[in-house]
Amino acid sequence: MSFKKHILTVFLVIINLIAFAAAPPPPPGAGPGCWPPPCMPIDGGITLLMAAGAAYGAKKIYDSRKKTEADQ
């Protein structure tokens, strides 16, 4: 029973650390972190992620069809 209490205690401590670990607020009078928007390059990463997902999905479909044909 004490092992379960220790696990529960550790779990609750970790949850509290995660819940209250926040970044400090920005200093007063500070503008947005980066302006104008071109300084936020998210297009390249998203495009690569979508391409990788499409390739993975195509491979899974190909393998599934190949397995079905081999079973017949």
Secondary structure as UniProt FT lines:
FT   HELIX           2..20
FT   TURN            28..29
FT   HELIX           37..39
FT   HELIX           43..71
//
